[in-house]
Amino acid sequence: MTDFKLLCSQIRSLAEGEPHWLPVLSNASALIMDAMVDLNWAGFYLTDRSGGKETLLLGPFQGKVACVRIAYGKGVCGTAAKADEPQLVPNVHEFPGHIACDSASNSEVVIPLHAKGEVVGVLDIDSPLLNRFSAEDYAGLESIVATIEAVADLSGLPLGR
Ligand code: SME
């Protein structure tokens, strides 16, 4: 079982040194990828409002090359961002409109990230295993996002404002 309390305290210490969202999200991706077994992708998509449209732009991550832009409402990430609802998907092949960036992915968790009450991105975690994420993992990943919201300087987000 992943030690989410330790992960949150590591993120807190890193943000004390430098709270800018870019290194905090980059190191959070690295910490999650390192600490959780059976992941093939861990990272962030960030809300981009440029051009009068709201899309998700690929942010800091660990894993294989991924889709650069995802429309709000599309795939697991776009669904989470548009509805402002975390998504726990035991089998991505049963999720209507799932976007297969890495064909190895079989289960996925997506948690919206907020600044000043609005969605500014999502944390996306993928596993090659079906049903990889327990209720404890889901709650732990939510606590990571809550920690980032509390300690990182997210004032530069959303992008393209
Ligand atoms: N599977 C995601 C796309 C992002 S990749 O998994 C990194 C989705 O359906 O939104």
Backbone and ligand atoms as CSV (ligand in chain L), in Angstrom:
chain,resi,resn,atom,element,x,y,z
A,1,MET,N,N,0.859,-1.209,0.000
A,1,MET,CA,C,0.000,0.000,0.000
A,1,MET,C,C,0.892,1.255,0.000
A,2,THR,N,N,0.567,2.186,-0.851
A,2,THR,CA,C,1.349,3.432,-0.953
A,2,THR,C,C,1.192,4.269,0.319
A,3,ASP,N,N,2.299,4.875,0.763
A,3,ASP,CA,C,2.260,5.747,1.936
A,3,ASP,C,C,1.916,7.173,1.479
A,4,PHE,N,N,0.614,7.438,1.368
A,4,PHE,CA,C,0.182,8.748,0.852
A,4,PHE,C,C,0.507,9.879,1.822
A,5,LYS,N,N,0.537,9.562,3.147
A,5,LYS,CA,C,0.899,10.605,4.121
A,5,LYS,C,C,2.321,11.081,3.863
A,6,LEU,N,N,3.219,10.106,3.598
A,6,LEU,CA,C,4.616,10.452,3.307
A,6,LEU,C,C,4.689,11.280,2.016
A,7,LEU,N,N,3.955,10.851,0.986
A,7,LEU,CA,C,3.960,11.596,-0.278
A,7,LEU,C,C,3.506,13.041,-0.068
A,8,CYS,N,N,2.442,13.215,0.717
A,8,CYS,CA,C,1.936,14.574,0.966
A,8,CYS,C,C,2.974,15.404,1.719
A,9,SER,N,N,3.671,14.794,2.687
A,9,SER,CA,C,4.659,15.576,3.434
A,9,SER,C,C,5.867,15.901,2.549
A,10,GLN,N,N,6.201,14.995,1.615
A,10,GLN,CA,C,7.297,15.300,0.676
A,10,GLN,C,C,6.915,16.471,-0.240
A,11,ILE,N,N,5.675,16.480,-0.698
A,11,ILE,CA,C,5.211,17.575,-1.564
A,11,ILE,C,C,5.210,18.888,-0.777
A,12,ARG,N,N,4.780,18.812,0.483
A,12,ARG,CA,C,4.762,20.002,1.340
A,12,ARG,C,C,6.180,20.566,1.515
A,13,SER,N,N,7.145,19.686,1.804
A,13,SER,CA,C,8.534,20.166,1.988
A,13,SER,C,C,9.082,20.773,0.705
A,14,LEU,N,N,8.831,20.124,-0.427
A,14,LEU,CA,C,9.336,20.659,-1.701
A,14,LEU,C,C,8.738,22.038,-1.974
A,15,ALA,N,N,7.444,22.201,-1.683
A,15,ALA,CA,C,6.778,23.476,-1.956
A,15,ALA,C,C,7.241,24.574,-1.002
A,16,GLU,N,N,7.696,24.180,0.187
A,16,GLU,CA,C,8.246,25.192,1.111
A,16,GLU,C,C,9.492,25.814,0.500
A,17,GLY,N,N,10.308,24.990,-0.165
A,17,GLY,CA,C,11.513,25.494,-0.824
A,17,GLY,C,C,11.169,26.351,-2.036
A,18,GLU,N,N,10.214,25.917,-2.844
A,18,GLU,CA,C,9.841,26.643,-4.068
A,18,GLU,C,C,8.379,26.318,-4.386
A,19,PRO,N,N,7.482,27.264,-4.151
A,19,PRO,CA,C,6.054,26.970,-4.323
A,19,PRO,C,C,5.525,27.075,-5.757
A,20,HIS,N,N,6.345,27.565,-6.709
A,20,HIS,CA,C,5.833,27.732,-8.083
A,20,HIS,C,C,5.196,26.424,-8.574
A,21,TRP,N,N,4.043,26.520,-9.245
A,21,TRP,CA,C,3.300,25.309,-9.638
A,21,TRP,C,C,4.114,24.401,-10.551
A,22,LEU,N,N,5.028,24.952,-11.372
A,22,LEU,CA,C,5.718,24.097,-12.351
A,22,LEU,C,C,6.621,23.055,-11.682
A,23,PRO,N,N,7.559,23.453,-10.785
A,23,PRO,CA,C,8.335,22.427,-10.098
A,23,PRO,C,C,7.496,21.576,-9.140
A,24,VAL,N,N,6.472,22.154,-8.518
A,24,VAL,CA,C,5.666,21.341,-7.585
A,24,VAL,C,C,4.963,20.219,-8.354
A,25,LEU,N,N,4.345,20.548,-9.494
A,25,LEU,CA,C,3.643,19.512,-10.272
A,25,LEU,C,C,4.637,18.521,-10.881
A,26,SER,N,N,5.795,19.021,-11.306
A,26,SER,CA,C,6.814,18.131,-11.889
A,26,SER,C,C,7.290,17.116,-10.853
A,27,ASN,N,N,7.639,17.611,-9.661
A,27,ASN,CA,C,8.131,16.697,-8.624
A,27,ASN,C,C,7.015,15.819,-8.062
A,28,ALA,N,N,5.785,16.315,-8.037
A,28,ALA,CA,C,4.662,15.473,-7.585
A,28,ALA,C,C,4.503,14.292,-8.544
A,29,SER,N,N,4.626,14.527,-9.858
A,29,SER,CA,C,4.533,13.423,-10.838
A,29,SER,C,C,5.627,12.398,-10.574
A,30,ALA,N,N,6.843,12.892,-10.333
A,30,ALA,CA,C,7.985,11.994,-10.096
A,30,ALA,C,C,7.779,11.187,-8.816
A,31,LEU,N,N,7.304,11.862,-7.757
A,31,LEU,CA,C,7.090,11.160,-6.474
A,31,LEU,C,C,6.032,10.080,-6.621
A,32,ILE,N,N,4.926,10.390,-7.305
A,32,ILE,CA,C,3.826,9.416,-7.454
A,32,ILE,C,C,4.307,8.223,-8.284
A,33,MET,N,N,5.001,8.502,-9.390
A,33,MET,CA,C,5.459,7.418,-10.276
A,33,MET,C,C,6.412,6.484,-9.534
A,34,ASP,N,N,7.211,7.081,-8.652
A,34,ASP,CA,C,8.196,6.333,-7.884
A,34,ASP,C,C,7.548,5.520,-6.763
A,35,ALA,N,N,6.514,6.080,-6.152
A,35,ALA,CA,C,5.957,5.484,-4.925
A,35,ALA,C,C,4.869,4.449,-5.183
A,36,MET,N,N,4.179,4.560,-6.316
A,36,MET,CA,C,3.066,3.625,-6.566
A,36,MET,C,C,3.515,2.546,-7.545
A,37,VAL,N,N,3.205,1.300,-7.233
A,37,VAL,CA,C,3.584,0.207,-8.143
A,37,VAL,C,C,2.562,0.103,-9.267
A,38,ASP,N,N,3.006,-0.504,-10.373
A,38,ASP,CA,C,2.126,-0.789,-11.510
A,38,ASP,C,C,1.458,0.446,-12.106
A,39,LEU,N,N,2.242,1.496,-12.323
A,39,LEU,CA,C,1.743,2.656,-13.067
A,39,LEU,C,C,2.504,2.731,-14.388
A,40,ASN,N,N,1.853,3.213,-15.442
A,40,ASN,CA,C,2.586,3.495,-16.676
A,40,ASN,C,C,2.559,4.984,-17.036
A,41,TRP,N,N,1.775,5.777,-16.280
A,41,TRP,CA,C,1.735,7.213,-16.560
A,41,TRP,C,C,1.240,7.942,-15.320
A,42,ALA,N,N,1.882,9.059,-14.978
A,42,ALA,CA,C,1.433,9.877,-13.844
A,42,ALA,C,C,1.747,11.324,-14.167
A,43,GLY,N,N,0.744,12.171,-14.182
A,43,GLY,CA,C,1.040,13.565,-14.485
A,43,GLY,C,C,-0.193,14.439,-14.525
A,44,PHE,N,N,-0.008,15.614,-15.121
A,44,PHE,CA,C,-1.034,16.656,-15.075
A,44,PHE,C,C,-1.390,17.149,-16.467
A,45,TYR,N,N,-2.658,17.442,-16.659
A,45,TYR,CA,C,-3.121,18.256,-17.787
A,45,TYR,C,C,-3.620,19.566,-17.204
A,46,LEU,N,N,-3.281,20.676,-17.858
A,46,LEU,CA,C,-3.594,21.996,-17.313
A,46,LEU,C,C,-4.617,22.725,-18.177
A,47,THR,N,N,-5.578,23.353,-17.533
A,47,THR,CA,C,-6.600,24.114,-18.248
A,47,THR,C,C,-5.940,25.274,-18.990
A,48,ASP,N,N,-6.287,25.392,-20.286
A,48,ASP,CA,C,-5.760,26.475,-21.120
A,48,ASP,C,C,-6.949,27.207,-21.738
A,49,ARG,N,N,-7.037,28.502,-21.427
A,49,ARG,CA,C,-8.172,29.303,-21.890
A,49,ARG,C,C,-7.812,30.154,-23.096
A,50,SER,N,N,-6.634,29.939,-23.700
A,50,SER,CA,C,-6.281,30.842,-24.798
A,50,SER,C,C,-7.173,30.584,-26.005
A,51,GLY,N,N,-7.401,31.637,-26.783
A,51,GLY,CA,C,-8.223,31.529,-27.989
A,51,GLY,C,C,-9.704,31.407,-27.687
A,52,GLY,N,N,-10.100,31.763,-26.461
A,52,GLY,CA,C,-11.522,31.755,-26.109
A,52,GLY,C,C,-12.109,30.369,-25.917
A,53,LYS,N,N,-11.254,29.343,-25.971
A,53,LYS,CA,C,-11.732,27.968,-25.768
A,53,LYS,C,C,-11.119,27.419,-24.493
A,54,GLU,N,N,-11.768,26.438,-23.896
A,54,GLU,CA,C,-11.220,25.810,-22.695
A,54,GLU,C,C,-10.765,24.400,-23.073
A,55,THR,N,N,-9.454,24.162,-23.030
A,55,THR,CA,C,-8.939,22.816,-23.326
A,55,THR,C,C,-7.959,22.418,-22.221
A,56,LEU,N,N,-7.553,21.142,-22.254
A,56,LEU,CA,C,-6.516,20.670,-21.334
A,56,LEU,C,C,-5.227,20.526,-22.130
A,57,LEU,N,N,-4.160,21.133,-21.631
A,57,LEU,CA,C,-2.846,21.087,-22.284
A,57,LEU,C,C,-1.937,20.185,-21.452
A,58,LEU,N,N,-1.166,19.344,-22.132
A,58,LEU,CA,C,-0.253,18.427,-21.438
A,58,LEU,C,C,0.693,19.204,-20.520
A,59,GLY,N,N,0.777,18.781,-19.280
A,59,GLY,CA,C,1.647,19.421,-18.297
A,59,GLY,C,C,2.754,18.484,-17.857
A,60,PRO,N,N,3.358,18.741,-16.690
A,60,PRO,CA,C,4.440,17.893,-16.183
A,60,PRO,C,C,3.959,16.457,-15.982
A,61,PHE,N,N,4.757,15.478,-16.419
A,61,PHE,CA,C,4.350,14.073,-16.268
A,61,PHE,C,C,5.549,13.148,-16.292
A,62,GLN,N,N,5.295,11.891,-15.939
A,62,GLN,CA,C,6.259,10.801,-16.068
A,62,GLN,C,C,5.571,9.707,-16.863
A,63,GLY,N,N,6.252,9.153,-17.845
A,63,GLY,CA,C,5.656,8.090,-18.655
A,63,GLY,C,C,5.929,8.322,-20.113
A,64,LYS,N,N,5.170,7.619,-20.968
A,64,LYS,CA,C,5.401,7.738,-22.411
A,64,LYS,C,C,4.815,9.032,-22.950
A,65,VAL,N,N,5.301,9.424,-24.128
A,65,VAL,CA,C,4.761,10.570,-24.868
A,65,VAL,C,C,3.231,10.478,-24.858
A,66,ALA,N,N,2.564,11.634,-24.595
A,66,ALA,CA,C,1.101,11.591,-24.434
A,66,ALA,C,C,0.418,12.636,-25.309
A,67,CYS,N,N,-0.897,12.527,-25.428
A,67,CYS,CA,C,-1.715,13.488,-26.196
A,67,CYS,C,C,-1.434,14.883,-25.656
A,68,VAL,N,N,-1.277,15.845,-26.558
A,68,VAL,CA,C,-0.888,17.198,-26.154
A,68,VAL,C,C,-2.095,18.009,-25.681
A,69,ARG,N,N,-3.236,17.855,-26.381
A,69,ARG,CA,C,-4.429,18.621,-26.000
A,69,ARG,C,C,-5.646,17.718,-25.915
A,70,ILE,N,N,-6.446,17.946,-24.910
A,70,ILE,CA,C,-7.697,17.189,-24.733
A,70,ILE,C,C,-8.816,18.211,-24.540
A,71,ALA,N,N,-9.889,18.064,-25.308
A,71,ALA,CA,C,-11.025,18.990,-25.177
A,71,ALA,C,C,-11.751,18.749,-23.861
A,72,TYR,N,N,-12.273,19.828,-23.261
A,72,TYR,CA,C,-13.142,19.680,-22.088
A,72,TYR,C,C,-14.315,18.794,-22.486
A,73,GLY,N,N,-14.629,17.812,-21.659
A,73,GLY,CA,C,-15.743,16.905,-21.943
A,73,GLY,C,C,-15.308,15.646,-22.664
A,74,LYS,N,N,-14.058,15.593,-23.174
A,74,LYS,CA,C,-13.597,14.398,-23.906
A,74,LYS,C,C,-12.693,13.537,-23.033
A,75,GLY,N,N,-12.826,12.218,-23.195
A,75,GLY,CA,C,-11.971,11.286,-22.465
A,75,GLY,C,C,-12.208,11.362,-20.961
A,76,VAL,N,N,-11.396,10.645,-20.224
A,76,VAL,CA,C,-11.554,10.623,-18.765
A,76,VAL,C,C,-11.121,11.979,-18.186
A,77,CYS,N,N,-10.015,12.525,-18.723
A,77,CYS,CA,C,-9.502,13.808,-18.215
A,77,CYS,C,C,-10.477,14.939,-18.493
A,78,GLY,N,N,-10.960,15.024,-19.744
A,78,GLY,CA,C,-11.888,16.097,-20.118
A,78,GLY,C,C,-13.212,15.996,-19.386
A,79,THR,N,N,-13.643,14.773,-19.095
A,79,THR,CA,C,-14.882,14.555,-18.335
A,79,THR,C,C,-14.707,15.066,-16.908
A,80,ALA,N,N,-13.574,14.707,-16.280
A,80,ALA,CA,C,-13.304,15.145,-14.904
A,80,ALA,C,C,-13.225,16.668,-14.822
A,81,ALA,N,N,-12.556,17.284,-15.821
A,81,ALA,CA,C,-12.375,18.740,-15.805
A,81,ALA,C,C,-13.710,19.453,-16.022
A,82,LYS,N,N,-14.492,18.982,-17.000
A,82,LYS,CA,C,-15.745,19.671,-17.323
A,82,LYS,C,C,-16.767,19.545,-16.191
A,83,ALA,N,N,-16.874,18.321,-15.627
A,83,ALA,CA,C,-17.873,18.086,-14.579
A,83,ALA,C,C,-17.351,18.485,-13.200
A,84,ASP,N,N,-16.057,18.772,-13.100
A,84,ASP,CA,C,-15.405,18.985,-11.802
A,84,ASP,C,C,-15.713,17.815,-10.857
A,85,GLU,N,N,-15.501,16.612,-11.394
A,85,GLU,CA,C,-15.767,15.377,-10.644
A,85,GLU,C,C,-14.584,14.436,-10.823
A,86,PRO,N,N,-13.997,13.930,-9.730
A,86,PRO,CA,C,-12.947,12.911,-9.858
A,86,PRO,C,C,-13.497,11.658,-10.538
A,87,GLN,N,N,-12.647,10.952,-11.276
A,87,GLN,CA,C,-13.068,9.748,-11.991
A,87,GLN,C,C,-12.184,8.581,-11.572
A,88,LEU,N,N,-12.819,7.488,-11.163
A,88,LEU,CA,C,-12.114,6.233,-10.879
A,88,LEU,C,C,-12.611,5.237,-11.915
A,89,VAL,N,N,-11.716,4.831,-12.839
A,89,VAL,CA,C,-12.126,3.993,-13.967
A,89,VAL,C,C,-11.406,2.643,-13.876
A,90,PRO,N,N,-12.107,1.598,-13.413
A,90,PRO,CA,C,-11.468,0.283,-13.238
A,90,PRO,C,C,-11.058,-0.342,-14.565
A,91,ASN,N,N,-11.819,-0.040,-15.638
A,91,ASN,CA,C,-11.516,-0.590,-16.962
A,91,ASN,C,C,-11.745,0.509,-17.999
A,92,VAL,N,N,-10.655,1.081,-18.499
A,92,VAL,CA,C,-10.786,2.229,-19.413
A,92,VAL,C,C,-11.501,1.846,-20.715
A,93,HIS,N,N,-11.480,0.558,-21.064
A,93,HIS,CA,C,-12.113,0.129,-22.326
A,93,HIS,C,C,-13.631,0.193,-22.232
A,94,GLU,N,N,-14.134,0.337,-21.005
A,94,GLU,CA,C,-15.581,0.463,-20.821
A,94,GLU,C,C,-15.998,1.921,-20.606
A,95,PHE,N,N,-15.030,2.847,-20.669
A,95,PHE,CA,C,-15.357,4.269,-20.470
A,95,PHE,C,C,-15.618,4.898,-21.832
A,96,PRO,N,N,-16.851,5.378,-22.081
A,96,PRO,CA,C,-17.157,5.938,-23.403
A,96,PRO,C,C,-16.241,7.121,-23.720
A,97,GLY,N,N,-15.528,7.057,-24.840
A,97,GLY,CA,C,-14.688,8.170,-25.280
A,97,GLY,C,C,-13.309,8.206,-24.642
A,98,HIS,N,N,-12.945,7.150,-23.936
A,98,HIS,CA,C,-11.602,7.097,-23.346
A,98,HIS,C,C,-10.550,7.353,-24.429
A,99,ILE,N,N,-9.554,8.169,-24.117
A,99,ILE,CA,C,-8.493,8.486,-25.083
A,99,ILE,C,C,-7.278,7.631,-24.740
A,100,ALA,N,N,-6.907,6.743,-25.662
A,100,ALA,CA,C,-5.799,5.818,-25.389
A,100,ALA,C,C,-4.477,6.448,-25.829
A,101,CYS,N,N,-3.833,7.178,-24.911
A,101,CYS,CA,C,-2.528,7.775,-25.224
A,101,CYS,C,C,-1.487,6.662,-25.243
A,102,ASP,N,N,-1.576,5.787,-24.271
A,102,ASP,CA,C,-0.647,4.660,-24.166
A,102,ASP,C,C,-1.526,3.404,-24.163
A,103,SER,N,N,-1.346,2.559,-25.166
A,103,SER,CA,C,-2.230,1.392,-25.303
A,103,SER,C,C,-2.059,0.416,-24.139
A,104,ALA,N,N,-1.011,0.612,-23.333
A,104,ALA,CA,C,-0.803,-0.258,-22.166
A,104,ALA,C,C,-1.806,0.037,-21.046
A,105,SER,N,N,-2.443,1.213,-21.067
A,105,SER,CA,C,-3.319,1.597,-19.943
A,105,SER,C,C,-4.593,0.771,-19.897
A,106,ASN,N,N,-4.936,0.285,-18.710
A,106,ASN,CA,C,-6.182,-0.457,-18.519
A,106,ASN,C,C,-7.074,0.126,-17.430
A,107,SER,N,N,-6.484,0.815,-16.451
A,107,SER,CA,C,-7.316,1.504,-15.458
A,107,SER,C,C,-6.716,2.885,-15.192
A,108,GLU,N,N,-7.545,3.764,-14.647
A,108,GLU,CA,C,-7.147,5.179,-14.588
A,108,GLU,C,C,-7.880,5.905,-13.458
A,109,VAL,N,N,-7.187,6.878,-12.864
A,109,VAL,CA,C,-7.815,7.791,-11.904
A,109,VAL,C,C,-7.514,9.207,-12.350
A,110,VAL,N,N,-8.523,10.076,-12.346
A,110,VAL,CA,C,-8.320,11.484,-12.683
A,110,VAL,C,C,-8.972,12.343,-11.599
A,111,ILE,N,N,-8.182,13.291,-11.055
A,111,ILE,CA,C,-8.668,14.157,-9.970
A,111,ILE,C,C,-8.506,15.618,-10.393
A,112,PRO,N,N,-9.580,16.409,-10.388
A,112,PRO,CA,C,-9.451,17.829,-10.740
A,112,PRO,C,C,-8.599,18.604,-9.723
A,113,LEU,N,N,-7.852,19.573,-10.243
A,113,LEU,CA,C,-7.015,20.471,-9.432
A,113,LEU,C,C,-7.654,21.865,-9.498
A,114,HIS,N,N,-7.766,22.519,-8.332
A,114,HIS,CA,C,-8.448,23.820,-8.284
A,114,HIS,C,C,-7.530,24.936,-7.802
A,115,ALA,N,N,-7.802,26.142,-8.275
A,115,ALA,CA,C,-7.221,27.347,-7.682
A,115,ALA,C,C,-8.369,28.343,-7.557
A,116,LYS,N,N,-8.488,28.953,-6.413
A,116,LYS,CA,C,-9.580,29.909,-6.139
A,116,LYS,C,C,-10.938,29.346,-6.544
A,117,GLY,N,N,-11.146,28.072,-6.271
A,117,GLY,CA,C,-12.457,27.470,-6.501
A,117,GLY,C,C,-12.743,27.041,-7.930
A,118,GLU,N,N,-11.813,27.315,-8.887
A,118,GLU,CA,C,-12.082,26.865,-10.262
A,118,GLU,C,C,-11.104,25.771,-10.682
A,119,VAL,N,N,-11.546,24.931,-11.628
A,119,VAL,CA,C,-10.692,23.848,-12.114
A,119,VAL,C,C,-9.574,24.452,-12.976
A,120,VAL,N,N,-8.314,24.151,-12.614
A,120,VAL,CA,C,-7.178,24.668,-13.392
A,120,VAL,C,C,-6.366,23.534,-14.018
A,121,GLY,N,N,-6.831,22.294,-13.831
A,121,GLY,CA,C,-6.145,21.149,-14.423
A,121,GLY,C,C,-6.629,19.871,-13.776
A,122,VAL,N,N,-5.968,18.765,-14.151
A,122,VAL,CA,C,-6.295,17.466,-13.538
A,122,VAL,C,C,-5.006,16.685,-13.302
A,123,LEU,N,N,-5.045,15.857,-12.248
A,123,LEU,CA,C,-4.015,14.837,-12.036
A,123,LEU,C,C,-4.524,13.570,-12.711
A,124,ASP,N,N,-3.701,12.959,-13.573
A,124,ASP,CA,C,-4.107,11.752,-14.307
A,124,ASP,C,C,-3.113,10.634,-13.990
A,125,ILE,N,N,-3.623,9.503,-13.515
A,125,ILE,CA,C,-2.773,8.352,-13.166
A,125,ILE,C,C,-3.277,7.140,-13.933
A,126,ASP,N,N,-2.385,6.468,-14.662
A,126,ASP,CA,C,-2.765,5.309,-15.479
A,126,ASP,C,C,-2.015,4.063,-15.036
A,127,SER,N,N,-2.688,2.913,-15.139
A,127,SER,CA,C,-2.054,1.630,-14.817
A,127,SER,C,C,-2.284,0.623,-15.936
A,128,PRO,N,N,-1.301,-0.250,-16.168
A,128,PRO,CA,C,-1.513,-1.334,-17.136
A,128,PRO,C,C,-2.407,-2.439,-16.571
A,129,LEU,N,N,-2.686,-2.418,-15.259
A,129,LEU,CA,C,-3.538,-3.444,-14.644
A,129,LEU,C,C,-4.994,-3.008,-14.673
A,130,LEU,N,N,-5.888,-3.965,-14.863
A,130,LEU,CA,C,-7.313,-3.680,-14.703
A,130,LEU,C,C,-7.585,-3.511,-13.214
A,131,ASN,N,N,-8.470,-2.565,-12.871
A,131,ASN,CA,C,-8.901,-2.410,-11.478
A,131,ASN,C,C,-7.729,-2.204,-10.515
A,132,ARG,N,N,-6.722,-1.435,-10.939
A,132,ARG,CA,C,-5.507,-1.235,-10.135
A,132,ARG,C,C,-5.785,-0.420,-8.872
A,133,PHE,N,N,-6.767,0.518,-8.945
A,133,PHE,CA,C,-6.878,1.531,-7.887
A,133,PHE,C,C,-7.990,1.200,-6.887
A,134,SER,N,N,-7.587,1.092,-5.618
A,134,SER,CA,C,-8.542,0.823,-4.538
A,134,SER,C,C,-9.160,2.144,-4.075
A,135,ALA,N,N,-10.149,2.027,-3.201
A,135,ALA,CA,C,-10.754,3.227,-2.604
A,135,ALA,C,C,-9.697,4.009,-1.826
A,136,GLU,N,N,-8.736,3.297,-1.221
A,136,GLU,CA,C,-7.660,3.964,-0.465
A,136,GLU,C,C,-6.742,4.741,-1.408
A,137,ASP,N,N,-6.436,4.136,-2.575
A,137,ASP,CA,C,-5.606,4.842,-3.566
A,137,ASP,C,C,-6.309,6.116,-4.036
A,138,TYR,N,N,-7.598,5.963,-4.322
A,138,TYR,CA,C,-8.403,7.089,-4.804
A,138,TYR,C,C,-8.387,8.214,-3.771
A,139,ALA,N,N,-8.638,7.859,-2.494
A,139,ALA,CA,C,-8.625,8.858,-1.416
A,139,ALA,C,C,-7.221,9.449,-1.251
A,140,GLY,N,N,-6.195,8.610,-1.385
A,140,GLY,CA,C,-4.810,9.074,-1.242
A,140,GLY,C,C,-4.449,10.058,-2.348
A,141,LEU,N,N,-4.873,9.766,-3.572
A,141,LEU,CA,C,-4.581,10.675,-4.689
A,141,LEU,C,C,-5.349,11.988,-4.516
A,142,GLU,N,N,-6.567,11.911,-3.959
A,142,GLU,CA,C,-7.303,13.146,-3.664
A,142,GLU,C,C,-6.563,13.963,-2.606
A,143,SER,N,N,-5.943,13.279,-1.620
A,143,SER,CA,C,-5.210,14.015,-0.577
A,143,SER,C,C,-3.954,14.667,-1.160
A,144,ILE,N,N,-3.358,14.043,-2.174
A,144,ILE,CA,C,-2.200,14.656,-2.839
A,144,ILE,C,C,-2.627,15.948,-3.548
A,145,VAL,N,N,-3.751,15.875,-4.264
A,145,VAL,CA,C,-4.221,17.075,-4.969
A,145,VAL,C,C,-4.594,18.166,-3.958
A,146,ALA,N,N,-5.237,17.782,-2.853
A,146,ALA,CA,C,-5.601,18.771,-1.821
A,146,ALA,C,C,-4.335,19.423,-1.239
A,147,THR,N,N,-3.270,18.621,-1.061
A,147,THR,CA,C,-2.010,19.166,-0.553
A,147,THR,C,C,-1.421,20.168,-1.546
A,148,ILE,N,N,-1.416,19.786,-2.830
A,148,ILE,CA,C,-0.893,20.703,-3.854
A,148,ILE,C,C,-1.699,22.009,-3.845
A,149,GLU,N,N,-3.028,21.882,-3.768
A,149,GLU,CA,C,-3.882,23.088,-3.752
A,149,GLU,C,C,-3.552,23.976,-2.556
A,150,ALA,N,N,-3.160,23.340,-1.431
A,150,ALA,CA,C,-2.894,24.101,-0.208
A,150,ALA,C,C,-1.508,24.743,-0.204
A,151,VAL,N,N,-0.511,24.076,-0.811
A,151,VAL,CA,C,0.873,24.554,-0.621
A,151,VAL,C,C,1.531,25.151,-1.869
A,152,ALA,N,N,1.012,24.841,-3.063
A,152,ALA,CA,C,1.667,25.353,-4.274
A,152,ALA,C,C,1.138,26.743,-4.611
A,153,ASP,N,N,1.964,27.521,-5.290
A,153,ASP,CA,C,1.507,28.817,-5.798
A,153,ASP,C,C,0.881,28.569,-7.170
A,154,LEU,N,N,-0.445,28.539,-7.207
A,154,LEU,CA,C,-1.171,28.233,-8.451
A,154,LEU,C,C,-1.689,29.514,-9.111
A,155,SER,N,N,-1.119,30.660,-8.707
A,155,SER,CA,C,-1.674,31.934,-9.195
A,155,SER,C,C,-1.444,32.133,-10.695
A,156,GLY,N,N,-0.514,31.350,-11.292
A,156,GLY,CA,C,-0.308,31.459,-12.749
A,156,GLY,C,C,-1.294,30.624,-13.540
A,157,LEU,N,N,-2.203,29.939,-12.856
A,157,LEU,CA,C,-3.173,29.058,-13.521
A,157,LEU,C,C,-4.593,29.616,-13.326
A,158,PRO,N,N,-5.510,29.379,-14.270
A,158,PRO,CA,C,-5.325,28.633,-15.501
A,158,PRO,C,C,-4.436,29.359,-16.504
A,159,LEU,N,N,-3.902,28.580,-17.439
A,159,LEU,CA,C,-3.076,29.137,-18.514
A,159,LEU,C,C,-3.969,29.929,-19.479
A,160,GLY,N,N,-3.368,30.888,-20.135
A,160,GLY,CA,C,-4.059,31.595,-21.204
A,160,GLY,C,C,-5.196,32.490,-20.775
A,161,ARG,N,N,-5.149,32.930,-19.544
A,161,ARG,CA,C,-6.231,33.791,-19.039
A,161,ARG,C,C,-6.148,35.172,-19.632
L,1,SME,N1,N,-6.633,8.431,-21.001
L,1,SME,C1,C,-6.804,9.866,-20.871
L,1,SME,C2,C,-5.882,10.604,-21.794
L,1,SME,C3,C,-4.585,10.977,-21.187
L,1,SME,S1,S,-3.476,9.729,-21.145
L,1,SME,O1,O,-3.999,8.609,-20.368
L,1,SME,C4,C,-2.034,10.212,-20.506
L,1,SME,C5,C,-8.231,10.266,-21.127
L,1,SME,O2,O,-9.052,9.457,-21.569
L,1,SME,O3,O,-8.551,11.429,-20.869
